[in-house]
Amino acid sequence: MKFFISCCMVLFLFMSVNVFAQNDMSNLRSTFQQLQNEWSKAYLAGDASALASMYTDDAYSMPDNSPLLKGRDMILEGNKKDMQSGVKYLNLTAKTMDVFGTGDLAYEIGTYSMTYVLLNTTESIIDNGKYLDVWQKQADGSWKMKADIWNSNLTPISTTKVGAKEKDKYKDFK
């Protein structure tokens, strides 16, 4: 009988830990949504420094159709370059879909949509896609991105008929 009661207590303890962990992750969903809102606001404002401050010093960023960026300084420079490209971002919205993890690491899955205008054009382009962010809890209790990756749901223009024709124009410039 003591063995049975001991087993029940251990089982209850494990179930309680799991429930608390799930509650903690569901609370993080709203935290990460708020952080995504801040990220989007900084991006639209062209504030590369504010974006970089949201990453750990040794973070990785894997932007769509771009090389890997390693470290906060490289992420800062990559965002500056993107913001100085002449593309005008009209809106950017991220939506946290799910959060899971344990302890000081959490993984966020989400979707995004954005509207932008390319340099020397007036037509706006609507894009949407998905992302995965790895968040690391800091000593002060805040969360910073340890790694992020995102990609569009749209086919890149270089693989479409129009894009292939445009690409052919420049084949002699390699």
PEBEL-V637128 format. One record per backbone hydrogen bond with DSSP energy under -0.5 kcal/mol. NH is the residue of the N-H (numbers start at 1). CO is the residue of the C=O. If there is no record, write none. Layout:
NH;CO + NH;CO
This chain:
5;1 + 6;2 + 7;3 + 8;4 + 9;5 + 10;6 + 11;7 + 12;8 + 13;9 + 14;10 + 15;11 + 16;12 + 17;13 + 18;14 + 19;15 + 20;16 + 21;17 + 22;18 + 23;19 + 24;20 + 25;21 + 26;22 + 27;23 + 28;24 + 29;25 + 30;26 + 31;27 + 32;28 + 33;29 + 34;30 + 35;31 + 36;32 + 37;33 + 38;34 + 39;35 + 40;36 + 41;37 + 42;38 + 43;39 + 44;40 + 45;41 + 46;42 + 46;43 + 47;42 + 48;46 + 51;47 + 52;48 + 53;49 + 54;51 + 55;52 + 56;145 + 59;56 + 60;146 + 61;69 + 62;148 + 66;63 + 69;61 + 71;59 + 71;69 + 72;57 + 75;71 + 76;72 + 77;73 + 78;74 + 79;75 + 80;76 + 81;77 + 82;78 + 83;79 + 84;80 + 85;82 + 88;117 + 89;87 + 90;88 + 90;115 + 91;115 + 93;113 + 95;111 + 97;109 + 98;109 + 100;107 + 102;105 + 105;102 + 106;135 + 107;100 + 108;133 + 109;98 + 110;131 + 111;95 + 112;129 + 113;93 + 114;127 + 115;91 + 116;125 + 117;88 + 118;123 + 121;118 + 125;116 + 127;114 + 127;125 + 129;112 + 130;151 + 131;110 + 132;149 + 133;108 + 134;147 + 135;106 + 135;133 + 136;144 + 137;104 + 138;142 + 141;138 + 144;136 + 145;54 + 146;134 + 147;134 + 148;60 + 149;132 + 150;62 + 151;130 + 153;128 + 154;128 + 159;156 + 160;157 + 163;157 + 164;160 + 165;161 + 166;162 + 167;163 + 168;164 + 169;165 + 170;166 + 170;167 + 171;168 + 173;170 + 174;171
